[in-house]
Amino acid sequence: MLSETNSPARIPVEERLFSLVLALLATETGLTKNEILSTVQGYRQRYAAGGDNSALERQFERDKDDIRELGVPLETVAPPGDTGNNQNLRYRIPKGSYDLPPDIRFSPEEMTLLSLAAAAWKEGSLSAESRRAIMKLRSLGVETDDPLVGYAPRLRAREAAFEPLSIALERKTIVTFSYLKPGETAARLRSVAPLALVQHQGRWHLQGIDQDAQEPRTFLLSRIVDAVRATTNTFEAPGGDYAARALDELERIWEGNVARVSVQPGTDAAVRLGKRYGTDRSSGTDPNEPLTVHYSDLNILADELASFGPEVLVHSPEKVRDAVTTRLRRAVADHRDEADQHEQEGRDA
Amino acid sequence: MPENASPMRAQDKLTFLLALVPFLLDHERVSVAETAEHFGVDQEQIREAVRLIAVSGVPGDTSQYLHGDLFDIAWDDFEDNDRIAITNRVAIDDSPRFSAREAAALIAGLQYLSALPENADHAAIGSLMAKLTHGASASPSQVAVAGTQTDESLRTIRAAVGSGTRVEFGYLNSRGEQERRRVDPLRIESIDDDWYLRGWCHLRRAVRTFRLDRMTELVATPEPISYRPSDVSLPDTLFEPSDDDLTVSVAVAESAIGLIVDYIPDGARRRRQGGIVHTQVRVAHYHGLKRLVCRHSGVLTVTAPPQARAIVAEWAGAGLARYGDDA
């Protein structure tokens, strides 16, 4: 977070950050913290020679984090043979790792696609990152084709847990959160090393190592019932494409879980379940033949099937059937009134 | 064409400065207007940034920010002609790398877009992702989106949008009745896994939103559309409220309010009471309401009017009856 203490010579935050980046890029050997605070624009105005600069030092620490978050490789170098003395650390930004490699260039077609990819995050948690990535792409000067007219795809990461988890993922910090497992009435506190965030069938999942079980687990973000807290513990993740593995696993679960469901022809249930990913009619022609419906989460499927009311009849498995009837029974109980004889006014189909 | 009105935060402003400098170095005497257009920001934002760049630099050998240690621009050209020419540059000349999260956001976005028919060339998307990874200052974070499964209907509608021709399909109306719709397709939209067509419906004589997975017997016709995207305004929200909508009172578990937030009308009162929120939801018809409530059975209850409660109870009861269970 950027904050500014009151100061007579107030330099805008972006000017201080910009000046810091320029100064650290221009130095070969690096600058010490003291050199930075006493000479760089935005700090030097507030520097007290020989006095207490602790507030300014804290400001510098926050600025470093903010700059690194933008992908600027701000390095700390300890002088050879001199370790441990914080005052002698030098800071710099090596130009070679700052500059976008010269072979990374994009065609107008690619720019169009990237702009649309960024626009998909318009209201999502990664919208600020997408916006900044697009600024960097535009600095390359490539004119985009017409945007893909006629499309407005959107990714939504509405769960409050997404943002803190995505940050923990990046910083490799262990997080804790309360997780309500389906079928349980009380949430349990979990401690997890986050490895990947993946969206499968429209739902966000966290893949991570459960610290109590010391085993990989997949969590549905919508079942995290309180705030995600980052701990001060970090972890080492051996390399690997965790996201791809998590998606493969969810896909395997989806394929493996099958419910057999009869649908009334011509209804909303028949149309939508018929078009659902992976759905199959066992025989192919008979409209009364039950559908084979795949799912990754029993409760999510049961919610959907319950919404179809009498349009569906679940044959198997037993647990899906039970979950659906439990929901319907509850809905009846919650909505049945004592004298249940209200006149139908003909608005209902 | 400013595309986001939200004010830039300091990190965004810094990124903008770092992005603007290499662009200006590559474009000698570029106009403020052209630069604003290219970056999609206000012209005044460009002028402000240029003024800041022009007085910025490095402390230099003297630590005094002497003239040669600062950027400089052709001031007269800037003030008189609104053109930008950098005459002295300091420290940077190339575009910065992406951060791990920036690269991850674009990569996940690309994965999502790979469902679009024109992106059937997965090799091209793959090479683009590789470039983003290589252009990031650290390995992109592990964020991924499974390519959504879309059927032939998306391809058909996409082609119709492109050629400006009408489509026809069967669709269940909000009362659950099957109707044949003739629609001028204007825009394909999606939210996560759900795909929609916005178009001019000739039956309703209005812009309507259709779920792709509710369409049946979709046919592309050769008839040209009579309403073009420029003729009608497409609001940002997917579902337009209509005067015929029904508003009912509900009690919803506080933890589940996010699940129905799309249905709560703007300005509806929310009264909290012991983990329960009393508010309202707006639906096109009871046909949709009873489904919504049964989907969220246990956490969402209609409290009024009694007729709405009865319809929900009847729907759930009919569903239960199929199991020979009288509850």
HADDOCK unambig.tbl for C-alpha pairs under 7 A between the chains (distance, minus, plus):
assign (segid A and resid 13 and name CA) (segid B and resid 10 and name CA) 6.21 0.50 0.50
assign (segid A and resid 14 and name CA) (segid B and resid 10 and name CA) 5.28 0.50 0.50
assign (segid A and resid 14 and name CA) (segid B and resid 13 and name CA) 6.14 0.50 0.50
assign (segid A and resid 14 and name CA) (segid B and resid 14 and name CA) 5.41 0.50 0.50
assign (segid A and resid 17 and name CA) (segid B and resid 14 and name CA) 6.77 0.50 0.50
assign (segid A and resid 18 and name CA) (segid B and resid 14 and name CA) 6.04 0.50 0.50
assign (segid A and resid 19 and name CA) (segid B and resid 56 and name CA) 6.52 0.50 0.50
assign (segid A and resid 19 and name CA) (segid B and resid 57 and name CA) 6.35 0.50 0.50
assign (segid A and resid 19 and name CA) (segid B and resid 58 and name CA) 6.73 0.50 0.50
assign (segid A and resid 22 and name CA) (segid B and resid 57 and name CA) 6.46 0.50 0.50
assign (segid A and resid 22 and name CA) (segid B and resid 58 and name CA) 6.02 0.50 0.50
assign (segid A and resid 22 and name CA) (segid B and resid 91 and name CA) 5.72 0.50 0.50
assign (segid A and resid 23 and name CA) (segid B and resid 58 and name CA) 4.97 0.50 0.50
assign (segid A and resid 23 and name CA) (segid B and resid 59 and name CA) 6.88 0.50 0.50
assign (segid A and resid 25 and name CA) (segid B and resid 91 and name CA) 5.99 0.50 0.50
assign (segid A and resid 26 and name CA) (segid B and resid 91 and name CA) 5.23 0.50 0.50
assign (segid A and resid 39 and name CA) (segid B and resid 59 and name CA) 6.26 0.50 0.50
assign (segid A and resid 39 and name CA) (segid B and resid 63 and name CA) 5.79 0.50 0.50
assign (segid A and resid 40 and name CA) (segid B and resid 59 and name CA) 6.20 0.50 0.50
assign (segid A and resid 66 and name CA) (segid B and resid 11 and name CA) 6.96 0.50 0.50
assign (segid A and resid 69 and name CA) (segid B and resid 99 and name CA) 6.68 0.50 0.50
assign (segid A and resid 70 and name CA) (segid B and resid 99 and name CA) 5.37 0.50 0.50
assign (segid A and resid 71 and name CA) (segid B and resid 97 and name CA) 6.30 0.50 0.50
assign (segid A and resid 71 and name CA) (segid B and resid 98 and name CA) 5.50 0.50 0.50
assign (segid A and resid 71 and name CA) (segid B and resid 99 and name CA) 3.56 0.50 0.50
assign (segid A and resid 71 and name CA) (segid B and resid 100 and name CA) 6.71 0.50 0.50
assign (segid A and resid 71 and name CA) (segid B and resid 137 and name CA) 5.54 0.50 0.50
assign (segid A and resid 73 and name CA) (segid B and resid 137 and name CA) 6.71 0.50 0.50
assign (segid A and resid 98 and name CA) (segid B and resid 96 and name CA) 5.74 0.50 0.50
assign (segid A and resid 98 and name CA) (segid B and resid 97 and name CA) 6.11 0.50 0.50
assign (segid A and resid 99 and name CA) (segid B and resid 94 and name CA) 5.53 0.50 0.50
assign (segid A and resid 99 and name CA) (segid B and resid 95 and name CA) 5.87 0.50 0.50
assign (segid A and resid 99 and name CA) (segid B and resid 96 and name CA) 4.99 0.50 0.50
assign (segid A and resid 99 and name CA) (segid B and resid 97 and name CA) 5.94 0.50 0.50
assign (segid A and resid 100 and name CA) (segid B and resid 94 and name CA) 6.81 0.50 0.50
assign (segid A and resid 100 and name CA) (segid B and resid 95 and name CA) 5.66 0.50 0.50
assign (segid A and resid 100 and name CA) (segid B and resid 96 and name CA) 5.27 0.50 0.50
assign (segid A and resid 100 and name CA) (segid B and resid 97 and name CA) 4.61 0.50 0.50
assign (segid A and resid 100 and name CA) (segid B and resid 135 and name CA) 5.82 0.50 0.50
assign (segid A and resid 101 and name CA) (segid B and resid 135 and name CA) 6.47 0.50 0.50
assign (segid A and resid 104 and name CA) (segid B and resid 131 and name CA) 6.15 0.50 0.50
assign (segid A and resid 104 and name CA) (segid B and resid 135 and name CA) 6.38 0.50 0.50
assign (segid A and resid 114 and name CA) (segid B and resid 106 and name CA) 6.73 0.50 0.50
assign (segid A and resid 117 and name CA) (segid B and resid 106 and name CA) 5.71 0.50 0.50
assign (segid A and resid 117 and name CA) (segid B and resid 109 and name CA) 4.25 0.50 0.50
assign (segid A and resid 117 and name CA) (segid B and resid 110 and name CA) 5.27 0.50 0.50
assign (segid A and resid 117 and name CA) (segid B and resid 113 and name CA) 6.75 0.50 0.50
assign (segid A and resid 118 and name CA) (segid B and resid 106 and name CA) 5.72 0.50 0.50
assign (segid A and resid 118 and name CA) (segid B and resid 109 and name CA) 6.32 0.50 0.50
assign (segid A and resid 120 and name CA) (segid B and resid 109 and name CA) 6.22 0.50 0.50
assign (segid A and resid 126 and name CA) (segid B and resid 105 and name CA) 6.07 0.50 0.50
assign (segid A and resid 129 and name CA) (segid B and resid 101 and name CA) 6.47 0.50 0.50
assign (segid A and resid 129 and name CA) (segid B and resid 102 and name CA) 4.68 0.50 0.50
assign (segid A and resid 129 and name CA) (segid B and resid 105 and name CA) 6.68 0.50 0.50
assign (segid A and resid 130 and name CA) (segid B and resid 102 and name CA) 5.83 0.50 0.50
assign (segid A and resid 130 and name CA) (segid B and resid 105 and name CA) 5.97 0.50 0.50
assign (segid A and resid 130 and name CA) (segid B and resid 106 and name CA) 6.47 0.50 0.50
assign (segid A and resid 132 and name CA) (segid B and resid 12 and name CA) 6.50 0.50 0.50
assign (segid A and resid 132 and name CA) (segid B and resid 15 and name CA) 6.53 0.50 0.50
assign (segid A and resid 133 and name CA) (segid B and resid 98 and name CA) 6.33 0.50 0.50
assign (segid A and resid 133 and name CA) (segid B and resid 102 and name CA) 5.54 0.50 0.50
assign (segid A and resid 135 and name CA) (segid B and resid 16 and name CA) 6.34 0.50 0.50
assign (segid A and resid 135 and name CA) (segid B and resid 19 and name CA) 6.21 0.50 0.50
assign (segid A and resid 135 and name CA) (segid B and resid 39 and name CA) 6.80 0.50 0.50
assign (segid A and resid 136 and name CA) (segid B and resid 19 and name CA) 5.24 0.50 0.50
assign (segid A and resid 136 and name CA) (segid B and resid 95 and name CA) 6.43 0.50 0.50
assign (segid A and resid 136 and name CA) (segid B and resid 96 and name CA) 6.65 0.50 0.50
assign (segid A and resid 138 and name CA) (segid B and resid 39 and name CA) 6.34 0.50 0.50
assign (segid A and resid 139 and name CA) (segid B and resid 19 and name CA) 4.82 0.50 0.50
assign (segid A and resid 139 and name CA) (segid B and resid 20 and name CA) 5.92 0.50 0.50
assign (segid A and resid 139 and name CA) (segid B and resid 22 and name CA) 6.25 0.50 0.50
assign (segid A and resid 139 and name CA) (segid B and resid 23 and name CA) 4.86 0.50 0.50
assign (segid A and resid 139 and name CA) (segid B and resid 95 and name CA) 6.24 0.50 0.50
assign (segid A and resid 140 and name CA) (segid B and resid 23 and name CA) 6.31 0.50 0.50
assign (segid A and resid 140 and name CA) (segid B and resid 95 and name CA) 6.73 0.50 0.50
assign (segid A and resid 141 and name CA) (segid B and resid 23 and name CA) 6.02 0.50 0.50
assign (segid A and resid 150 and name CA) (segid B and resid 161 and name CA) 6.66 0.50 0.50
assign (segid A and resid 150 and name CA) (segid B and resid 186 and name CA) 6.29 0.50 0.50
assign (segid A and resid 150 and name CA) (segid B and resid 187 and name CA) 4.20 0.50 0.50
assign (segid A and resid 150 and name CA) (segid B and resid 188 and name CA) 5.80 0.50 0.50
assign (segid A and resid 151 and name CA) (segid B and resid 187 and name CA) 5.60 0.50 0.50
assign (segid A and resid 151 and name CA) (segid B and resid 188 and name CA) 4.89 0.50 0.50
assign (segid A and resid 151 and name CA) (segid B and resid 189 and name CA) 5.84 0.50 0.50
assign (segid A and resid 152 and name CA) (segid B and resid 188 and name CA) 6.21 0.50 0.50
assign (segid A and resid 152 and name CA) (segid B and resid 189 and name CA) 4.60 0.50 0.50
assign (segid A and resid 152 and name CA) (segid B and resid 190 and name CA) 6.58 0.50 0.50
assign (segid A and resid 153 and name CA) (segid B and resid 189 and name CA) 5.14 0.50 0.50
assign (segid A and resid 153 and name CA) (segid B and resid 190 and name CA) 4.60 0.50 0.50
assign (segid A and resid 153 and name CA) (segid B and resid 191 and name CA) 6.38 0.50 0.50
assign (segid A and resid 154 and name CA) (segid B and resid 190 and name CA) 5.66 0.50 0.50
assign (segid A and resid 154 and name CA) (segid B and resid 191 and name CA) 4.84 0.50 0.50
assign (segid A and resid 154 and name CA) (segid B and resid 192 and name CA) 6.24 0.50 0.50
assign (segid A and resid 155 and name CA) (segid B and resid 191 and name CA) 5.78 0.50 0.50
assign (segid A and resid 155 and name CA) (segid B and resid 192 and name CA) 4.94 0.50 0.50
assign (segid A and resid 156 and name CA) (segid B and resid 191 and name CA) 6.69 0.50 0.50
assign (segid A and resid 156 and name CA) (segid B and resid 192 and name CA) 6.19 0.50 0.50
assign (segid A and resid 169 and name CA) (segid B and resid 141 and name CA) 6.85 0.50 0.50
assign (segid A and resid 170 and name CA) (segid B and resid 141 and name CA) 5.83 0.50 0.50
assign (segid A and resid 195 and name CA) (segid B and resid 142 and name CA) 6.88 0.50 0.50
assign (segid A and resid 196 and name CA) (segid B and resid 142 and name CA) 4.73 0.50 0.50
assign (segid A and resid 196 and name CA) (segid B and resid 143 and name CA) 5.81 0.50 0.50
assign (segid A and resid 197 and name CA) (segid B and resid 142 and name CA) 6.32 0.50 0.50
assign (segid A and resid 197 and name CA) (segid B and resid 143 and name CA) 4.78 0.50 0.50
assign (segid A and resid 197 and name CA) (segid B and resid 144 and name CA) 6.43 0.50 0.50
assign (segid A and resid 198 and name CA) (segid B and resid 143 and name CA) 5.64 0.50 0.50
assign (segid A and resid 198 and name CA) (segid B and resid 144 and name CA) 4.68 0.50 0.50
assign (segid A and resid 198 and name CA) (segid B and resid 145 and name CA) 5.54 0.50 0.50
assign (segid A and resid 199 and name CA) (segid B and resid 144 and name CA) 6.34 0.50 0.50
assign (segid A and resid 199 and name CA) (segid B and resid 145 and name CA) 4.60 0.50 0.50
assign (segid A and resid 199 and name CA) (segid B and resid 146 and name CA) 5.99 0.50 0.50
assign (segid A and resid 200 and name CA) (segid B and resid 145 and name CA) 6.46 0.50 0.50
assign (segid A and resid 200 and name CA) (segid B and resid 146 and name CA) 5.32 0.50 0.50
assign (segid A and resid 201 and name CA) (segid B and resid 148 and name CA) 6.92 0.50 0.50
assign (segid A and resid 201 and name CA) (segid B and resid 193 and name CA) 6.04 0.50 0.50
assign (segid A and resid 202 and name CA) (segid B and resid 192 and name CA) 5.05 0.50 0.50
assign (segid A and resid 202 and name CA) (segid B and resid 193 and name CA) 4.57 0.50 0.50
assign (segid A and resid 242 and name CA) (segid B and resid 142 and name CA) 6.70 0.50 0.50
assign (segid A and resid 243 and name CA) (segid B and resid 142 and name CA) 5.43 0.50 0.50
assign (segid A and resid 243 and name CA) (segid B and resid 143 and name CA) 6.27 0.50 0.50
assign (segid A and resid 243 and name CA) (segid B and resid 144 and name CA) 5.81 0.50 0.50
assign (segid A and resid 247 and name CA) (segid B and resid 146 and name CA) 6.78 0.50 0.50
assign (segid A and resid 271 and name CA) (segid B and resid 214 and name CA) 5.84 0.50 0.50
assign (segid A and resid 272 and name CA) (segid B and resid 213 and name CA) 5.51 0.50 0.50
assign (segid A and resid 272 and name CA) (segid B and resid 214 and name CA) 5.83 0.50 0.50
assign (segid A and resid 275 and name CA) (segid B and resid 213 and name CA) 6.02 0.50 0.50
assign (segid A and resid 277 and name CA) (segid B and resid 149 and name CA) 6.31 0.50 0.50
assign (segid A and resid 303 and name CA) (segid B and resid 295 and name CA) 4.57 0.50 0.50
assign (segid A and resid 303 and name CA) (segid B and resid 296 and name CA) 6.54 0.50 0.50
assign (segid A and resid 304 and name CA) (segid B and resid 295 and name CA) 5.63 0.50 0.50
assign (segid A and resid 306 and name CA) (segid B and resid 294 and name CA) 5.68 0.50 0.50
assign (segid A and resid 306 and name CA) (segid B and resid 295 and name CA) 5.70 0.50 0.50
assign (segid A and resid 307 and name CA) (segid B and resid 291 and name CA) 4.29 0.50 0.50
assign (segid A and resid 307 and name CA) (segid B and resid 292 and name CA) 6.37 0.50 0.50
assign (segid A and resid 307 and name CA) (segid B and resid 294 and name CA) 4.65 0.50 0.50
assign (segid A and resid 307 and name CA) (segid B and resid 295 and name CA) 4.45 0.50 0.50
assign (segid A and resid 308 and name CA) (segid B and resid 291 and name CA) 6.21 0.50 0.50
assign (segid A and resid 309 and name CA) (segid B and resid 315 and name CA) 5.81 0.50 0.50
assign (segid A and resid 309 and name CA) (segid B and resid 316 and name CA) 5.53 0.50 0.50
assign (segid A and resid 309 and name CA) (segid B and resid 318 and name CA) 6.63 0.50 0.50
assign (segid A and resid 309 and name CA) (segid B and resid 319 and name CA) 4.18 0.50 0.50
assign (segid A and resid 310 and name CA) (segid B and resid 318 and name CA) 5.36 0.50 0.50
assign (segid A and resid 310 and name CA) (segid B and resid 319 and name CA) 3.69 0.50 0.50
assign (segid A and resid 310 and name CA) (segid B and resid 322 and name CA) 6.57 0.50 0.50
assign (segid A and resid 313 and name CA) (segid B and resid 322 and name CA) 6.60 0.50 0.50
assign (segid A and resid 325 and name CA) (segid B and resid 320 and name CA) 6.13 0.50 0.50
assign (segid A and resid 327 and name CA) (segid B and resid 297 and name CA) 5.51 0.50 0.50
assign (segid A and resid 328 and name CA) (segid B and resid 294 and name CA) 6.67 0.50 0.50
assign (segid A and resid 328 and name CA) (segid B and resid 316 and name CA) 5.01 0.50 0.50
assign (segid A and resid 328 and name CA) (segid B and resid 317 and name CA) 6.94 0.50 0.50
assign (segid A and resid 328 and name CA) (segid B and resid 319 and name CA) 6.91 0.50 0.50
assign (segid A and resid 328 and name CA) (segid B and resid 320 and name CA) 6.10 0.50 0.50
assign (segid A and resid 329 and name CA) (segid B and resid 320 and name CA) 6.91 0.50 0.50
assign (segid A and resid 329 and name CA) (segid B and resid 327 and name CA) 6.10 0.50 0.50
assign (segid A and resid 330 and name CA) (segid B and resid 297 and name CA) 6.44 0.50 0.50
assign (segid A and resid 330 and name CA) (segid B and resid 298 and name CA) 6.20 0.50 0.50
assign (segid A and resid 331 and name CA) (segid B and resid 294 and name CA) 6.16 0.50 0.50
assign (segid A and resid 331 and name CA) (segid B and resid 297 and name CA) 5.35 0.50 0.50
assign (segid A and resid 331 and name CA) (segid B and resid 298 and name CA) 6.68 0.50 0.50
assign (segid A and resid 331 and name CA) (segid B and resid 313 and name CA) 6.49 0.50 0.50
assign (segid A and resid 331 and name CA) (segid B and resid 316 and name CA) 6.17 0.50 0.50
assign (segid A and resid 332 and name CA) (segid B and resid 313 and name CA) 4.57 0.50 0.50
assign (segid A and resid 332 and name CA) (segid B and resid 316 and name CA) 5.72 0.50 0.50
assign (segid A and resid 332 and name CA) (segid B and resid 317 and name CA) 6.00 0.50 0.50
assign (segid A and resid 334 and name CA) (segid B and resid 301 and name CA) 6.53 0.50 0.50
assign (segid A and resid 335 and name CA) (segid B and resid 309 and name CA) 5.17 0.50 0.50
assign (segid A and resid 335 and name CA) (segid B and resid 310 and name CA) 6.55 0.50 0.50
assign (segid A and resid 335 and name CA) (segid B and resid 312 and name CA) 6.62 0.50 0.50
assign (segid A and resid 335 and name CA) (segid B and resid 313 and name CA) 5.16 0.50 0.50
assign (segid A and resid 336 and name CA) (segid B and resid 310 and name CA) 6.55 0.50 0.50
assign (segid A and resid 336 and name CA) (segid B and resid 313 and name CA) 5.68 0.50 0.50
assign (segid A and resid 342 and name CA) (segid B and resid 307 and name CA) 6.13 0.50 0.50
assign (segid A and resid 348 and name CA) (segid B and resid 286 and name CA) 6.50 0.50 0.50
assign (segid A and resid 348 and name CA) (segid B and resid 287 and name CA) 6.90 0.50 0.50
assign (segid A and resid 349 and name CA) (segid B and resid 175 and name CA) 5.41 0.50 0.50
assign (segid A and resid 349 and name CA) (segid B and resid 176 and name CA) 6.75 0.50 0.50
